[in-house]
Amino acid sequence: MENSIQSDFDYSVLLTVLVPILFYLIILILAVFLIMNTIRFFKRRALIDTEILKNLEEIKAQTQKSDKKS
């Protein structure tokens, strides 16, 4: 008697289980990646905004000094 388990193994069952799992895993990884990049972007944006505001205050102070002199 031959070993019918190995010769008759149906790969379609394996594929119908693995393909959706891999699909959702890829979507989950993509979502985490996008969330991390969004968080990084807004942290960087906050730092850049504070630098811009500081530069604008310096420019404002300089223009006020030059207006008072003239």
C-alpha positions as CSV (number, residue, x, y, z in Angstrom):
1,M,0.0,0.0,0.0
2,E,1.4,3.4,-1.0
3,N,1.6,6.4,1.2
4,S,-1.4,8.2,-0.2
5,I,-1.1,11.2,2.2
6,Q,2.0,12.5,0.5
7,S,1.0,11.7,-3.0
8,D,-2.5,13.1,-2.7
9,F,-1.7,16.3,-0.7
10,D,-3.8,19.1,-2.0
11,Y,-1.9,22.4,-2.3
12,S,-5.0,24.4,-3.0
13,V,-6.0,24.2,0.7
14,L,-2.6,25.5,1.7
15,L,-2.8,28.3,-0.9
16,T,-6.4,29.3,0.1
17,V,-5.1,29.7,3.7
18,L,-1.7,31.3,3.0
19,V,-2.7,33.8,0.4
20,P,-5.3,35.7,2.5
21,I,-2.9,35.6,5.5
22,L,-0.1,37.0,3.5
23,F,-2.4,39.6,1.9
24,Y,-3.6,40.9,5.3
25,L,-0.1,40.8,6.7
26,I,1.2,43.0,3.8
27,I,-1.7,45.4,4.4
28,L,-0.9,45.5,8.1
29,I,2.8,46.2,7.5
30,L,1.9,48.9,5.0
31,A,-0.5,50.5,7.5
32,V,2.1,50.5,10.2
33,F,4.7,51.9,7.9
34,L,2.4,54.8,6.8
35,I,1.4,55.6,10.4
36,M,5.1,55.7,11.5
37,N,6.0,58.0,8.5
38,T,3.0,60.3,9.3
39,I,4.1,60.6,13.0
40,R,7.7,61.3,11.9
41,F,6.4,63.9,9.4
42,F,4.4,65.8,12.0
43,K,7.2,65.7,14.6
44,R,9.6,67.2,12.0
45,R,6.9,69.7,10.9
46,A,6.5,70.9,14.5
47,L,10.3,71.5,14.8
48,I,10.5,73.2,11.5
49,D,7.5,75.4,12.4
50,T,9.1,76.5,15.6
51,E,12.3,77.4,13.7
52,I,10.3,79.4,11.2
53,L,8.4,81.2,13.9
54,K,11.7,82.1,15.7
55,N,13.1,83.4,12.4
56,L,10.0,85.5,11.8
57,E,10.2,87.0,15.2
58,E,13.9,87.9,14.6
59,I,13.0,89.5,11.3
60,K,10.0,91.4,12.9
61,A,12.3,92.7,15.6
62,Q,14.9,93.8,13.1
63,T,12.3,95.6,10.9
64,Q,10.9,97.3,14.0
65,K,14.3,98.6,15.0
66,S,15.0,99.9,11.5
67,D,11.6,101.6,11.4
68,K,12.3,103.3,14.7
69,K,15.7,104.6,13.4
70,S,14.3,106.2,10.3
